[in-house]
Amino acid sequence: MVVEGAGGALVPINETEDMIDLAKALDLPMLVVASTTLGTLHHTLATVQSIRARGVDVAGVLLNGPAHGENARQIRDRGQVRILGRVPELYPVDTVSVQELVAQWRNSPFVDPCTEETPRSLAPRQGLRERDAQCIWHPYTQHQTSPEPLEIQAAHGAILRTSDQTEIVDAVSSWWVCNHGHTHPKIAQAIARQAKELEQVIFAGCTHEPGVQLAQRLLPLLPGQMTKLFYSDNGSTAIEVAIKACVQMARRRGVQQPRVAALEDAYHGDTFGAMAVGARSVFSAPFDPLLFEVDRLPTPAGAWAPNCAEALEGSRIALAALDAWLTEHHKDAACLVVEPLIQGSGGMRMYPRVYLEGLDQLCTKFGVHWIADEVFTGFGRTGGSFACRPVAGRPDLNPAAVCLSKGLTGGFLPLGATAFREEIFRDFLSDDRKETLFHGHSFTGNPLGCAAALAALDLLQDPATTSRLADIESWQRRFLGDLSNRHPVTGARVLGTLAAFELPAAPGGYLASRGQRIARFCRDQGVLVRPLGDTMYVVPPFSMREHQLERVYDTLSDAIEEL
Ligand SMILES: Cc1ncc(COP(=O)(O)O)c(C=O)c1O
């Protein structure tokens, strides 16, 4: 008997012959080993037919995989072939598993695979909202007053599909993370491939190919001269790592109380350190007494187009204040953290590159590290690779560290990374273990996240993406221009693929209810937006089509008219 399992019945064994020829030459029947899962009917029946067509007997089919009575019966009846048994998936695949299986077979009666159960397709998610209400605490949600959550069953490109098959345009890239669109097959495949090889391993004392490859590919693309990548698992932790490294260095220099500076209206995340560098607001209020003190510098950003005269003047004023702070505190300063070009959660407030150039120059002059928080702006969001990318004819920017997350994995998996300049890494080299950067997370360098990030990087570097970014920017300008002509909105502004504006006569901050009512209206019309108070913005996945973006703006226009 020849066991067909060495790649398939038609697999060549030399220049002219295949496995069937081998069976024929030996005058033996063939045993077909077949999977029980999707696609098996075609493959198995075609194999059985080709063996028989060449005059070789088929001894039977041995199934491999999870129970699937229906597939087993179909193979038996359509192929008129005996089903000899089923070998379940072994885990782990080793001799112990095989011994356990054999022992099980010896001790229990034979089970005909044709009589086994057929897995049923996923049951409709009945009562999901009710079950959610019983057991889930959602982020940034006041459960007493919030509308029920949307039941999202699937997503593709820029579209979310609810369990009642309503299509919703995702105009916020699901919290600004799904840059390349939902369920992009290239990223999904990369994760699936990696999951079969290595899903996770402790990253202290171990390394792996996707982690190293990602660092090798990413570092040269980053602004400044980044040479080392420290992995974590989200944007806030990427910030924590950068701040902790700078603070530890300052302490080593002998600074008793290192000073950390950040801009007004900043947002850098929700963990305590990231919250501390963020602006004090209603969100931080409960924790304010526990947040470490941060020197708050005037922001150059506003609800204006990033290169308008007001923005340039704002930058000049903010740079003068920075100069004064550095003059006074450079000796005690650990670092200065900034969101380059746009303060996202602070209200999509923009500022020109000249501020970053001035900041870079001043920090270099005073020897103070600045940290570029590219968590939101990175990976194409501001029109090019990164907000701090080099610009022809302009001075380069040289942050000490760059923080990344969100679009890093194309929004598929949580991953954070903090890139450092070589001299920072070197500062920690010592024979004294106390000088280690004592930071790490269970999922540091998760291989699945790294594999997703590599696939997302391929997509980012695909020339098709470059032209898509340009298309989205031009559509944003056109649709926002039209909207501004129709309604008395203010501060209409576009930066790369993102656009924002202020609702007419908007009072209050983030909690202003007008934005929330507009979000609800849009949601009922099949568009997902998430205003920041009365600041409206559109942050589309790069896969968004022109008609989908037009629908977003038409819906926003209807909402403004209605409310
Ligand atoms: C600029 C910036 N930094 C950091 C963060 C925090 O990222 P995460 O929510 O992944 O912790 C955010 C989140 O919106 C952000 O916009």
The ligand as a MOL file (V3000), in Angstrom:
LIG
                    3D

  0  0  0     0  0            999 V3000
M  V30 BEGIN CTAB
M  V30 COUNTS 16 16 0 0 0
M  V30 BEGIN ATOM
M  V30 1 C -0.4570 61.3510 20.2990 0
M  V30 2 C -0.8770 60.1750 21.1170 0
M  V30 3 N -0.0080 59.6320 21.9630 0
M  V30 4 C -0.3220 58.5590 22.7100 0
M  V30 5 C -1.5750 58.0100 22.6480 0
M  V30 6 C -1.9180 56.8290 23.5090 0
M  V30 7 O -2.0280 55.6720 22.7550 0
M  V30 8 P -2.8130 54.3960 23.3330 0
M  V30 9 O -4.2490 54.7490 23.3270 0
M  V30 10 O -2.4700 53.3000 22.3790 0
M  V30 11 O -2.2740 54.1350 24.6900 0
M  V30 12 C -2.5140 58.5460 21.7670 0
M  V30 13 C -3.8760 57.9800 21.6810 0
M  V30 14 O -4.7710 58.5190 21.1070 0
M  V30 15 C -2.1610 59.6630 20.9830 0
M  V30 16 O -3.0320 60.2390 20.1520 0
M  V30 END ATOM
M  V30 BEGIN BOND
M  V30 1 1 1 2
M  V30 2 1 2 3
M  V30 3 2 2 15
M  V30 4 2 3 4
M  V30 5 1 4 5
M  V30 6 1 5 6
M  V30 7 2 5 12
M  V30 8 1 6 7
M  V30 9 1 7 8
M  V30 10 2 8 9
M  V30 11 1 8 10
M  V30 12 1 8 11
M  V30 13 1 12 13
M  V30 14 1 12 15
M  V30 15 2 13 14
M  V30 16 1 15 16
M  V30 END BOND
M  V30 END CTAB
M  END
